[in-house]
């Protein structure tokens, strides 16, 4: 695959006049963050941490089983709840919020998925938050005799090292954003997630990205109605992409291997 095919879907590719977006700034920073993290802790050490976590707390929970259970629930859906202290657009939201306590509140009202922001600079999250969400809800579920929610690492993943960080801190799944990943890197991250027992959530914002996700073999696709490069909001985007999936002959939803999330 040549560079134009690999990166052609990325915002501003091939147009040097395109102004850098905040999302691209965040990705640039995360690339630097990963390099620093690798310098302080090797991938081999992370794998050892992950093995120790699995031994004490169990393997990642199936995202598919979670979604299937939601589809057969009285709500007919799987509800995702998000933990976010701040954002680039809103600024501080609740910087002192306790992730473990909030995760329990979400779980008690029926959340099937806990989306935990782990980006530190703009969202003021951490891998510690992810771990706390997993451990607190796991204890609660055991005490109640219920299934715990799936824990999703929501961040700007650009390197397999971040997948290892996720599993070492209790993630069951992780977000992969087509809008920031060349096709080859998306496929590499998909493979890495599956190698470590996770099925990732692959996010798309338009038809071109949907086709990239399908070509990469994504099975759980999430539609973001907001383009994070331009902040343009299109409330009809999910319905549009759902129709396009159907037009392509791709079955999704209850009983299907493909899941489409809004």
C-alpha positions, -999 to +999 in steps of 0.1 A: +000+000+000+015+033-010+014+064+012-014+081-006-037+051-001-025+045+034-030+081+046-055+095+020-084+095+045-066+116+070-076+152+075-055+176+054-034+149+038-017+162+006-027+198+013+001+217+029-022+248+033-045+229+057-042+244+092-032+219+119-062+210+141-064+206+179-069+169+174-037+167+154-019+186+182-032+161+207-020+132+186+014+148+182+016+151+220+006+115+225+034+104+202+058+122+224+042+108+255+046+073+242+083+078+235+088+091+271+068+062+285+089+036+266+121+052+279+109+047+315+093+013+311+098-013+284+071-032+266+084-064+282+078-049+317+043-039+307+036-075+296+048-087+330+025-062+347-004-074+325+002-110+333+003-102+370-030-082+366-046-111+347-035-136+374-051-116+402-081-101+385-089-122+354-087-117+317-104-090+297-142-094+295-158-099+261-170-067+245-192-088+221-209-106+250-215-073+268-232-058+237-252-090+231-264-089+267-274-053+262-293-061+230-314-087+249-320-065+280-353-047+287-336-016+273-327-033+240-294-016+241-260-015+258-255+019+276-221+034+276-212+059+303-181+082+302-157+094+328-141+127+318-126+154+340-120+180+313-119+185+275-103+208+250-137+224+241-152+226+276-122+231+298-124+218+333-156+198+340-149+182+374-112+177+379-116+163+414-140+136+405-132+101+419-132+076+391-138+045+412-169+061+429-183+074+396-178+041+379-198+025+406-226+050+402-227+043+365-227+005+371-256+007+396-279+024+371-271-002+344-242+010+323-228-018+302-196+000+291-174+024+311-155+047+288-125+061+308-105+090+294-068+084+301-052+114+282-035+136+309-030+171+293-063+181+278-087+156+295-068+152+328-072+115+329-048+087+337-042+050+335-048+049+373-084+060+366-088+031+342-075+006+368-096+021+396-128+018+374-120-018+366-112-029+402-141-010+419-167-024+395-152-059+397-155-059+435-191-046+433-201-071+407-187-100+427-206-088+458-238-084+439-235-116+418-237-096+386-216-090+355-194-059+357-194-034+328-167-035+302-140-010+307-128+009+276-096+029+274-106+061+256-075+078+244-056+086+212-039+053+205-011+056+180+012+028+191+010-009+202+027+002+235-006+019+245-025-014+240-001-030+265-006-001+289-044-006+286-044-043+294-019-038+322-043-014+338-075-034+334-090-025+301-114-048+283-113-029+251-098+003+237-107+030+212-091+032+178-098+063+158-097+060+121-094+098+118-059+097+133-045+064+120-030+054+086-046+022+074-015+001+081-013+014+117-050+008+122-046-028+111-016-033+133-034-020+163-064-041+156-042-072+155-024-062+186-057-058+206-069-091+194-036-108+202-041-097+238-078-107+241-095-074+233-119-065+205-114-027+200-140-001+193-132+015+159-145+050+156-155+066+123-170+100+114-178+096+076-182+072+047-146+072+038-135+062+073-163+036+075-148+019+044-113+021+059-126+004+091-144-023+071-113-030+050-092-033+081-116-059+095-132-039+123-161-058+139-173-032+165-177+003+148-187+034+167-200+065+149-190+099+162-215+125+151-189+152+157-159+156+135-131+162+160-109+180+135-136+206+126-160+202+156-188+200+130-218+182+145-241+161+122-269+145+142-279+124+112-245+108+106-251+076+126-284+069+106-266+077+074-237+053+080-261+027+093-279+029+059-246+027+040-237-004+059-270-020+050-265-009+013-231-027+014-249-058+025-232-058+059-254-072+086-251-056+121-270-056+154-286-085+173-273-118+163-247-104+139-210-104+142-208-067+133-219-041+158-226-005+151-226+019+181-238+055+183 
